[in-house]
Amino acid sequence: MGSEISKQIQRRKDVLREAKVLRDLSEACGTQFPCCDYFCLDRKNWMNGLGPEKIPLFKIVWPGTHDSATNKIGVPFMSRPFAQCQSLSIYDQLVGGTRVFDIRVQEDRRVCHGILATYSVDVVLNNVKKFLGETESEIIILEVRTEFGHQDPPEFDQYLVDQLGENLINQDEGVFGKTIAELLPKRVICVWKPRNSPKPKAGGPLWSEGYLKDDWINTDLPSTKFDSNMKHLGEQPPAPVRKYFYRVENTVTPQADNPIVCVKPVTNRIRGYARLFISQCFSKGLVDRLQIFSTDFIDGDFVDACIGLTSARIEGKA
């Protein structure tokens, strides 16, 4: 008993120490970068506002969400705080500027996070189609994967094609160098990551898992995650020459052996340091590697930071 208490005291000290590391770094180095003051008046149509003919896909800094469809997961005030990573629906995230989605599914086609399930993936796809019908030039990356510990939904690849067919951008490495205008009217890159079912084939309407990569580490320590994100980003080729999307997730994750296991208070340890991360990418000469930037509980400031950096790239400032 005594050793467990001692362990928890040390964990708390570690969290506080790492929080101070990021605070001190922010105060010492600041959070400024080219176009960091960008404020988007119309986040629903931000790609259109920047000019679809001026934006090759590799120049975009894509605002994304982690565990994107968990706004109604679990039971409110009971299980929900342990699994909810977003408070907005997929449609509201789209309207707010989010363009990359992390959707986890189980065998019955319901969205899930671990052992907790929520609404059918139909809700997600209907939200996407509604948004596409209301906009003209916004490109979306939709990552759909079978959650760890679950089985693939039967014939799910065909289901995705049936639902999104006319909007799907076929798997093609040439896409990375094309502008948004050159891809229209196709507007969805759908990455399907099954566990046991056949993987999408080259040239088909769905993209295989190798085209969206990340280096997830499971920690609730904010500076540890921040530094890991920077290290792994530095190991990637620059976005203009690589033929896959690379994601950095500005998140930390509750740990079962820690008394604080609700998502929001834990992820808030790093959530406010997204702009610091971008500014440090500039300082370390890694800004040309940053591409998909994801977060829990996405908000307008996070989206504007990504759009601002995209604007800076278009203007030749980054």
C-alpha positions in Angstrom: 0.0 0.0 0.0 2.8 2.4 1.0 4.7 1.7 -2.2 1.6 2.4 -4.3 1.0 5.8 -2.6 4.7 6.6 -3.1 4.4 5.7 -6.8 1.3 8.0 -7.2 3.1 10.9 -5.5 6.0 10.5 -7.8 3.7 10.4 -10.9 2.1 13.6 -9.8 5.5 15.2 -9.4 6.4 14.0 -12.9 3.3 15.6 -14.4 4.0 18.9 -12.6 7.6 18.9 -13.6 6.8 18.2 -17.3 4.1 20.8 -17.3 6.7 23.3 -16.1 9.1 22.3 -18.8 6.5 23.3 -21.5 5.5 26.4 -19.6 9.1 27.6 -19.4 9.8 26.7 -23.0 6.8 28.8 -24.1 7.9 31.8 -22.0 11.5 31.6 -23.2 10.9 31.0 -26.9 7.4 32.3 -27.5 4.8 31.0 -29.9 5.3 33.2 -32.9 5.7 32.0 -36.5 4.9 33.4 -39.9 1.1 34.2 -40.2 0.6 33.1 -36.6 -1.9 36.0 -36.2 -4.1 34.6 -39.0 -7.8 34.7 -38.1 -10.1 32.8 -40.4 -13.5 34.5 -40.9 -15.0 31.4 -42.7 -13.5 28.2 -41.4 -16.2 26.2 -43.2 -14.7 27.2 -46.5 -11.1 28.0 -45.5 -9.5 26.0 -48.4 -11.6 27.8 -50.9 -10.7 31.1 -49.2 -7.0 30.4 -49.7 -7.4 29.6 -53.4 -7.8 26.0 -54.5 -5.6 26.6 -57.6 -2.7 27.8 -55.3 -2.7 24.9 -52.9 -0.9 21.6 -53.7 -1.8 19.0 -51.1 1.7 18.8 -49.7 1.6 22.5 -48.6 -1.5 22.0 -46.5 -1.2 21.8 -42.7 -4.3 19.7 -42.1 -6.2 20.3 -38.8 -7.3 16.9 -37.5 -9.0 15.3 -34.6 -8.1 12.3 -32.5 -10.9 9.8 -31.8 -13.1 12.1 -33.9 -16.5 10.6 -33.4 -16.7 10.3 -29.6 -18.9 13.3 -28.9 -21.8 11.0 -27.7 -19.9 7.9 -26.6 -20.7 6.2 -23.3 -23.1 7.4 -20.6 -23.0 11.1 -19.7 -21.2 11.8 -16.4 -20.5 8.1 -16.0 -18.4 6.4 -18.7 -18.3 9.3 -21.2 -15.5 11.3 -19.5 -13.2 8.3 -19.8 -13.6 8.0 -23.6 -14.8 11.3 -25.0 -12.1 13.0 -27.0 -14.3 15.5 -28.9 -17.4 17.4 -27.9 -18.5 18.4 -31.4 -20.2 16.2 -34.0 -18.3 15.4 -37.2 -20.4 18.0 -39.1 -19.7 20.7 -36.6 -16.0 19.9 -36.7 -16.1 20.2 -40.5 -17.8 23.6 -40.3 -15.2 24.6 -37.7 -12.4 23.8 -40.1 -11.3 20.2 -39.2 -10.2 18.3 -42.3 -8.7 15.0 -41.0 -10.8 12.5 -39.0 -9.8 9.4 -37.0 -12.8 7.0 -37.0 -12.7 3.7 -35.1 -15.3 1.0 -35.9 -16.3 -2.4 -34.6 -17.9 -5.4 -36.3 -21.5 -4.0 -36.2 -20.4 -0.8 -38.0 -20.7 1.3 -34.8 -18.0 3.8 -33.9 -16.1 2.9 -30.8 -13.3 3.8 -28.5 -11.9 0.8 -26.8 -14.8 -1.2 -25.3 -17.3 1.7 -25.5 -19.4 2.1 -28.6 -21.5 5.0 -29.9 -23.6 5.7 -33.0 -23.4 3.9 -36.4 -20.7 5.0 -38.8 -23.7 6.0 -41.0 -23.9 9.1 -38.8 -20.3 10.0 -39.6 -20.7 9.5 -43.4 -24.0 11.4 -43.5 -22.4 14.3 -41.7 -19.6 14.2 -44.3 -22.0 14.1 -47.2 -24.0 17.0 -45.8 -20.9 19.1 -45.5 -19.8 18.2 -49.0 -23.2 19.2 -50.4 -22.8 22.7 -48.7 -19.2 23.4 -49.9 -17.3 23.3 -53.1 -13.5 23.1 -52.6 -12.9 21.6 -49.2 -10.8 18.3 -49.3 -11.2 15.8 -46.4 -9.0 13.0 -45.2 -11.2 10.3 -43.6 -9.2 7.6 -41.8 -11.4 4.6 -40.9 -9.9 1.7 -39.0 -11.1 -1.3 -37.0 -10.5 -0.6 -33.4 -7.9 -2.7 -31.5 -9.5 -5.8 -30.0 -12.4 -5.8 -32.5 -13.2 -7.5 -35.8 -13.6 -5.9 -39.2 -17.1 -5.1 -40.2 -18.1 -7.5 -43.0 -17.7 -6.1 -46.6 -16.9 -2.7 -45.1 -14.7 -1.6 -48.0 -17.6 -1.9 -50.5 -19.8 -0.1 -48.0 -17.4 2.9 -47.9 -17.3 3.0 -51.7 -21.1 2.8 -52.0 -21.5 5.6 -49.5 -18.8 8.0 -50.8 -18.1 6.8 -54.3 -18.6 9.9 -56.4 -16.5 11.9 -53.9 -13.6 9.6 -53.5 -10.1 10.5 -54.7 -8.5 7.3 -55.9 -5.3 6.0 -54.3 -2.5 7.6 -56.4 0.9 8.9 -55.3 0.6 11.6 -57.9 -2.2 13.2 -55.8 0.4 14.7 -53.3 1.7 17.2 -55.9 -1.7 18.2 -57.3 -3.6 21.3 -56.3 -7.0 21.2 -54.8 -8.4 22.6 -58.0 -6.9 19.7 -60.0 -8.6 17.1 -57.8 -12.0 18.6 -57.9 -14.8 17.6 -58.0 -13.4 14.6 -56.0 -13.0 15.6 -52.4 -12.4 12.7 -50.0 -9.3 10.7 -49.4 -10.6 7.7 -47.5 -7.9 5.6 -45.8 -9.3 2.2 -44.8 -7.3 0.3 -42.2 -8.8 -3.2 -41.6 -7.2 -5.7 -39.2 -7.8 -8.9 -41.1 -9.7 -8.1 -44.3 -7.9 -7.5 -47.6 -6.2 -4.1 -47.7 -7.1 -1.5 -50.4 -5.3 -2.0 -53.7 -3.3 0.5 -55.6 -5.4 2.6 -57.9 -8.6 1.8 -56.2 -11.1 4.2 -54.5 -9.7 3.6 -51.0 -6.2 4.3 -49.7 -4.2 1.7 -47.7 -2.7 2.2 -44.3 0.8 3.0 -45.5 -0.4 6.4 -46.8 -1.3 7.8 -43.4 1.5 7.3 -40.8 2.2 8.5 -37.3 4.3 7.5 -34.3 1.9 7.2 -31.4 3.3 6.9 -27.9 1.0 6.1 -25.0 1.8 8.5 -22.2 0.1 11.1 -20.0 3.3 13.2 -19.6 3.1 16.3 -21.7 6.8 17.1 -22.3 7.6 13.5 -23.0 4.9 13.5 -25.7 5.9 16.9 -27.1 9.6 15.8 -27.4 8.6 12.5 -28.9 6.5 14.2 -31.5 9.4 16.5 -32.4 11.8 13.6 -32.6 9.7 11.5 -34.9 8.7 14.4 -37.1 12.5 15.1 -37.6 12.9 11.5 -38.9 10.4 12.1 -41.7 11.3 13.4 -45.2 10.0 16.9 -46.0 6.3 17.0 -47.0 7.1 18.1 -50.7 9.0 14.9 -51.4 7.2 12.2 -49.4 4.4 10.0 -50.8 2.3 9.6 -47.6 0.6 11.8 -45.1 2.3 12.1 -41.7 0.3 12.9 -38.5 1.5 14.6 -35.3 -1.0 14.3 -32.5 -0.9 17.0 -29.9 -2.5 14.7 -27.3 -1.6 12.8 -24.1 -3.6 9.8 -22.9 -4.9 8.8 -19.4 -3.1 5.8 -17.9 -4.8 3.1 -15.9 -2.3 3.3 -13.0 -2.9 7.0 -12.5 -5.8 8.3 -10.4 -6.7 10.9 -13.1 -8.2 8.8 -15.9 -10.7 11.3 -17.5 -9.6 12.4 -20.9 -10.1 16.2 -20.7 -8.0 17.0 -17.7 -5.2 14.8 -18.9 -5.1 15.9 -22.5 -5.3 19.6 -21.4 -1.8 19.1 -20.1 -0.5 19.5 -23.7 -3.5 20.8 -25.6 -2.6 24.5 -25.2 0.9 24.0 -26.6 0.0 23.5 -30.3 1.4 26.9 -31.3 4.5 26.3 -29.3 5.0 23.1 -31.2 4.7 24.9 -34.6 7.1 27.6 -33.5 9.6 25.0 -32.3 9.3 23.3 -35.7 10.6 26.6 -37.2 13.4 26.9 -34.6 14.6 23.3 -35.3 14.3 23.5 -39.1 11.4 21.0 -39.2 8.5 23.1 -40.3 8.6 21.6 -43.9 7.8 18.2 -42.4 4.7 19.2 -40.5 1.5 18.1 -42.3 -1.4 16.6 -40.4 -1.7 18.1 -36.9 -4.4 16.6 -34.7 -5.8 17.3 -31.2 -8.5 16.4 -28.8 -11.4 18.8 -28.3 -10.5 20.9 -31.3 -11.2 24.6 -31.3 -10.9 27.6 -33.6 -7.5 28.7 -32.3 -6.0 25.3 -33.2 -7.6 25.4 -36.7 -6.4 29.0 -37.3 -2.8 28.1 -36.4 -2.9 25.3 -39.0 -4.5 27.6 -41.6 -2.1 30.4 -40.8 0.9 28.1 -41.4 -0.7 26.9 -44.7 -1.1 30.5 -45.7 2.5 31.2 -44.9 3.6 28.3 -47.2 1.5 29.6 -50.0 3.0 33.0 -49.6 6.6 31.6 -49.5 7.1 32.6 -45.8 7.5 29.0 -44.6 
